[in-house]
């Protein structure tokens, strides 16, 4: 017998007599339809915005090194 923290009980083909779980199909957000969608588009946009200037700063550093080597 499987006992969930939500109170749901069901049988399984396990060799153990008793199994205690915290989440089952009756209370898991994916199965109940109460799950939240993650805003992955927002995360990608923040990442692009954060690292958009990396190439520009590399070019500036490269130009300053070339200037120093030239003088």
C-alpha positions in Angstrom: 0.0 0.0 0.0 1.3 3.5 -0.9 0.4 6.3 1.4 0.8 9.9 0.1 1.1 13.0 2.2 -2.1 14.4 0.7 -4.0 11.4 2.1 -4.4 9.4 -1.1 -3.7 5.7 -0.8 -3.3 3.1 -3.6 -1.8 -0.3 -4.2 1.2 -1.1 -6.3 3.1 -4.3 -7.2 5.9 -3.6 -4.8 7.4 -6.2 -2.5 7.3 -3.7 0.4 4.2 -3.8 2.5 4.0 0.0 3.0 5.5 2.9 1.1 5.2 6.6 2.1 5.5 9.3 -0.6 5.2 13.1 -0.5 3.7 13.6 -3.9 1.4 11.3 -6.0 -0.6 11.7 -9.2 -3.5 13.0 -7.2 -1.6 16.0 -5.8 1.2 16.6 -8.3 0.8 20.0 -10.1 1.4 18.4 -13.5 -1.4 15.9 -13.2 -3.8 18.2 -11.5 -3.5 21.0 -14.1 -2.4 23.6 -11.6 1.2 23.8 -12.8 2.7 27.2 -13.8 4.4 27.7 -17.1 7.9 29.2 -16.8 8.6 32.3 -18.8 11.5 31.0 -20.8 11.2 33.7 -23.4 11.8 36.3 -20.7 14.8 34.5 -19.4 16.3 34.3 -22.9 15.7 38.0 -23.5 17.4 38.9 -20.2 20.4 36.7 -21.1 20.8 38.3 -24.5 20.5 41.8 -23.0 23.0 41.0 -20.3 25.6 39.6 -22.7 24.9 41.8 -25.8 27.8 44.2 -24.9 30.4 41.5 -24.5 31.4 41.5 -28.2 31.6 45.3 -28.1 33.8 45.3 -25.1 36.1 42.7 -26.6 36.6 44.9 -29.7 37.4 47.9 -27.5 40.0 45.9 -25.6 41.5 44.6 -28.8 41.8 48.1 -30.3 43.4 49.5 -27.1 46.0 46.6 -27.1 46.8 47.3 -30.8 47.3 51.0 -30.0 49.7 50.1 -27.2 51.7 47.7 -29.3 51.9 50.2 -32.1 53.3 53.0 -29.9 
